[in-house]
Amino acid sequence: MILKMKKYFAPGRINLIGEHIDYNGGLVLPAAISIGITAYVSESSDAMFKLSSATHSEVLTFSATENFTFNKEKAWLNYPLGVFQFLKEKGFSLKPLHIHFESSLPESSGLSSSASVEVLTMFLLLQESDYEISHQQIAVWCKEVENDFIGVNCGIMDQFCIANAEPKSAMMLNCATLEYENTEIDFGEKKIAILNTKKPRNLIHSKYNERRSECEQALAIIQQKRNSAAANLCECLIEDIECIENEIIKQRARHVIEENKRVKQAVEVLKNNDIATFEALLKQSHQSLKHNYEVSGTELDAIVDAALNHESCSGARMTGAGFGGCAIALVQANAFEEFKDFVIKQYAQATGLQAEIYLCDIGEGVKILE
C-alpha cells in the first residue's frame, strides 16, 4: 500500500484542429482536458524506485543504478522507464520514489495517455529531487523520450500542450519555433463531446511513421524541383505541390498545407465567436484526413458520420493520429443525452462496436494537486 505523500496530475489532450502538422513544422490548436492521469508519490524507505498502476497488474521495483531499453513486454512501464533513463543519462540525481498511477483516460484512444505519463513522470521526478526545469524544457525532453526510447517519430504537440496548457484555453502552437498563443474558448451553449470508437490504435505498429516519411519525401521534392528554401512542409505553398508526380505523396502534402491554413482560420473565427465557421473547418479537416492523408479508417468515419447525422451537432472530426481512437464533436449541451444514445446506436449498427461518449471540459497542464 502506497502512502499518499503528494499528488500530481497531468491531463490528456484533444487537438481541436491541425492534425499531423506538428512534425511538419506548422500550427496546431490543442487543448488540455479535465480527465487525465494522477500520480500518488511517496518517498522510498529502501532506496528503491517502485512503479505501479491502478489499471495494470505489472509492478516494477528497481534501483537507481539500473539501465533500461524499450521492451514491449513491459507494456505501459516503458513510458516512465524511458523518462527515468533519459534523466539518468542527462546526469540528474533522482530521489528514489514509490509512484502509483491512476488514470481516467482511455488508453490507445488518441487522447495522449502516453505523453501524459511521460510529462507527469518527468515533472514529478524533477520536483521531488528539487530541480527547477521549465515546463517548455520538460516538453522537449519528453518528445525525445517518445522518439528515441519508445520509437514513435512524433512531433512536439502532445507533450507541449500537456506541460504548458492554460485553463479554458486552446493553444495555437508553432511546432517549428515553439512560440504559442492562448485563445480562450467559449462555445456558448455547445460543448465538446469526445467520441471513443473503442478501437485501440498503437502508433508504433501503425502507419504513423510512414506518413511522416511521405511528408519528408514531399518536402525534398519541392525543395529540389522548385528550388525552395522551405525548412518544412508547412512553409510551402499549395501551388508547390504541382511539381510532385506521385499522386499519394501529393495528397499528403495537400493535407498538410491546407490543414495548416485551417488552424489560422480557426483561431480567427474563435476570437470572433463564429462557431458555425469553426464547425465547417472541423468537417473540412476530417474529410482531408480521410481522403488526402488516409488516417481515419472505418470506425472514425462511422462515428463522425453518426455525430453529424444528429441535429444537435454541426461539426465533428477525428482527433489524434487516427487509425482508431477518438473523434470530437461540438454538441448542444442540453441535447447531449439524446445525441449520445443516437450516435452509440448508429455506430454499433455500422461497426458492431460499442462507443463511449462523454462531455469534455477544457483543463490545464501538469500540476501538483497537494
NORURWO-V849963 format. One record per backbone hydrogen bond with DSSP energy under -1.0 kcal/mol. CO is the residue of the C=O (numbers start at 1). NH is the residue of the N-H. E is the energy in kcal/mol with one decimal. If there is no record, write none. Layout:
# NORURWO-V849963
co=CO nh=NH e=E
co=CO nh=NH e=E
This chain:
# NORURWO-V849963
co=3 nh=5 e=-1.5
co=6 nh=41 e=-2.7
co=7 nh=369 e=-3.3
co=7 nh=370 e=-1.5
co=8 nh=39 e=-2.5
co=9 nh=367 e=-2.4
co=10 nh=37 e=-3.1
co=12 nh=33 e=-2.1
co=14 nh=31 e=-2.7
co=17 nh=29 e=-1.6
co=21 nh=24 e=-1.8
co=21 nh=26 e=-1.7
co=22 nh=25 e=-1.1
co=24 nh=234 e=-1.7
co=26 nh=175 e=-3.1
co=28 nh=173 e=-1.9
co=29 nh=16 e=-2.1
co=30 nh=171 e=-2.9
co=31 nh=14 e=-2.4
co=32 nh=363 e=-2.3
co=35 nh=12 e=-2.5
co=36 nh=104 e=-2.9
co=37 nh=10 e=-2.4
co=38 nh=102 e=-2.8
co=39 nh=8 e=-2.5
co=40 nh=100 e=-2.3
co=41 nh=6 e=-1.9
co=42 nh=98 e=-2.9
co=49 nh=62 e=-2.2
co=50 nh=99 e=-3.1
co=51 nh=60 e=-2.2
co=52 nh=101 e=-2.5
co=60 nh=51 e=-2.7
co=62 nh=49 e=-3.1
co=63 nh=66 e=-1.3
co=71 nh=74 e=-2.4
co=72 nh=75 e=-1.2
co=74 nh=77 e=-2.1
co=75 nh=78 e=-1.8
co=76 nh=79 e=-1.5
co=77 nh=81 e=-2.3
co=78 nh=82 e=-2.4
co=79 nh=83 e=-1.6
co=80 nh=84 e=-2.5
co=81 nh=85 e=-2.8
co=82 nh=86 e=-2.1
co=83 nh=87 e=-2.5
co=84 nh=88 e=-2.4
co=85 nh=89 e=-2.4
co=86 nh=90 e=-1.4
co=87 nh=92 e=-2.3
co=88 nh=91 e=-1.4
co=96 nh=44 e=-1.8
co=97 nh=50 e=-2.1
co=98 nh=42 e=-2.2
co=99 nh=52 e=-2.1
co=100 nh=40 e=-2.8
co=101 nh=54 e=-2.7
co=102 nh=38 e=-3.4
co=108 nh=201 e=-1.2
co=109 nh=326 e=-1.3
co=111 nh=13 e=-1.9
co=112 nh=116 e=-2.0
co=113 nh=117 e=-2.1
co=114 nh=118 e=-2.2
co=115 nh=119 e=-2.8
co=116 nh=120 e=-2.4
co=117 nh=121 e=-2.7
co=118 nh=122 e=-2.5
co=119 nh=123 e=-2.7
co=120 nh=124 e=-2.4
co=121 nh=125 e=-2.4
co=122 nh=126 e=-2.2
co=123 nh=127 e=-2.4
co=124 nh=128 e=-2.9
co=125 nh=129 e=-1.2
co=126 nh=131 e=-2.9
co=127 nh=130 e=-1.6
co=134 nh=138 e=-2.1
co=135 nh=139 e=-2.1
co=136 nh=140 e=-2.0
co=137 nh=141 e=-2.6
co=138 nh=142 e=-2.5
co=139 nh=143 e=-1.9
co=140 nh=144 e=-1.6
co=141 nh=145 e=-1.9
co=142 nh=146 e=-2.2
co=143 nh=147 e=-2.6
co=144 nh=148 e=-3.2
co=145 nh=149 e=-1.9
co=145 nh=150 e=-2.1
co=146 nh=151 e=-1.1
co=146 nh=152 e=-2.3
co=152 nh=154 e=-1.9
co=156 nh=160 e=-2.4
co=157 nh=161 e=-2.7
co=158 nh=162 e=-2.3
co=159 nh=163 e=-1.8
co=160 nh=164 e=-1.8
co=161 nh=165 e=-2.3
co=162 nh=366 e=-2.4
co=165 nh=365 e=-2.3
co=166 nh=169 e=-1.2
co=168 nh=185 e=-2.2
co=170 nh=183 e=-3.1
co=172 nh=181 e=-2.0
co=173 nh=28 e=-1.6
co=174 nh=178 e=-3.0
co=179 nh=174 e=-3.1
co=181 nh=172 e=-3.0
co=183 nh=170 e=-2.8
co=187 nh=190 e=-2.0
co=189 nh=333 e=-2.5
co=191 nh=331 e=-2.6
co=192 nh=360 e=-2.8
co=193 nh=329 e=-1.9
co=194 nh=358 e=-1.7
co=195 nh=327 e=-2.2
co=196 nh=356 e=-1.8
co=199 nh=325 e=-2.1
co=203 nh=206 e=-1.0
co=207 nh=211 e=-2.2
co=208 nh=212 e=-1.8
co=209 nh=213 e=-2.0
co=210 nh=214 e=-2.2
co=211 nh=215 e=-2.1
co=212 nh=216 e=-2.1
co=213 nh=217 e=-2.1
co=214 nh=218 e=-2.2
co=215 nh=219 e=-2.4
co=216 nh=220 e=-2.1
co=217 nh=221 e=-2.3
co=218 nh=222 e=-2.3
co=219 nh=223 e=-2.9
co=220 nh=224 e=-2.0
co=221 nh=225 e=-3.2
co=222 nh=226 e=-2.0
co=232 nh=235 e=-1.4
co=233 nh=236 e=-1.5
co=237 nh=240 e=-1.3
co=238 nh=241 e=-1.1
co=239 nh=242 e=-1.3
co=240 nh=243 e=-1.4
co=241 nh=244 e=-1.9
co=246 nh=250 e=-2.2
co=247 nh=251 e=-2.3
co=248 nh=252 e=-2.1
co=249 nh=253 e=-2.0
co=250 nh=254 e=-2.5
co=251 nh=255 e=-2.3
co=252 nh=256 e=-2.0
co=253 nh=257 e=-2.5
co=254 nh=258 e=-2.4
co=255 nh=259 e=-3.0
co=256 nh=260 e=-2.0
co=257 nh=261 e=-1.3
co=258 nh=262 e=-1.9
co=259 nh=263 e=-1.7
co=260 nh=264 e=-1.3
co=261 nh=265 e=-2.1
co=262 nh=266 e=-2.7
co=263 nh=267 e=-2.2
co=264 nh=268 e=-1.7
co=265 nh=269 e=-2.4
co=266 nh=270 e=-2.3
co=267 nh=271 e=-1.9
co=268 nh=272 e=-1.2
co=269 nh=274 e=-3.1
co=270 nh=273 e=-1.3
co=273 nh=275 e=-1.5
co=274 nh=278 e=-1.6
co=275 nh=279 e=-2.6
co=276 nh=280 e=-1.8
co=277 nh=281 e=-2.0
co=278 nh=282 e=-1.9
co=279 nh=283 e=-1.9
co=280 nh=284 e=-2.2
co=281 nh=285 e=-2.4
co=282 nh=286 e=-2.1
co=283 nh=287 e=-2.2
co=284 nh=288 e=-2.0
co=285 nh=289 e=-2.4
co=286 nh=290 e=-2.1
co=287 nh=291 e=-2.7
co=288 nh=292 e=-1.8
co=288 nh=293 e=-2.2
co=289 nh=295 e=-2.2
co=295 nh=323 e=-2.9
co=297 nh=301 e=-2.3
co=298 nh=302 e=-2.3
co=299 nh=303 e=-2.3
co=300 nh=304 e=-2.2
co=301 nh=305 e=-2.5
co=302 nh=306 e=-2.2
co=303 nh=307 e=-2.0
co=304 nh=308 e=-2.3
co=305 nh=309 e=-1.2
co=307 nh=310 e=-1.4
co=310 nh=313 e=-1.9
co=312 nh=332 e=-1.3
co=315 nh=330 e=-2.4
co=317 nh=328 e=-3.0
co=325 nh=197 e=-2.3
co=326 nh=319 e=-2.4
co=327 nh=195 e=-3.0
co=328 nh=317 e=-2.1
co=329 nh=193 e=-3.1
co=331 nh=191 e=-2.6
co=332 nh=335 e=-1.8
co=333 nh=336 e=-1.4
co=335 nh=339 e=-2.7
co=336 nh=340 e=-3.4
co=337 nh=341 e=-2.2
co=338 nh=342 e=-2.3
co=339 nh=343 e=-2.8
co=340 nh=344 e=-2.4
co=341 nh=345 e=-2.0
co=342 nh=346 e=-2.6
co=343 nh=347 e=-2.9
co=344 nh=348 e=-2.1
co=345 nh=349 e=-2.1
co=346 nh=350 e=-1.7
co=347 nh=351 e=-2.4
co=348 nh=352 e=-2.3
co=356 nh=196 e=-3.2
co=358 nh=194 e=-3.1
co=361 nh=34 e=-1.9
co=367 nh=9 e=-2.7
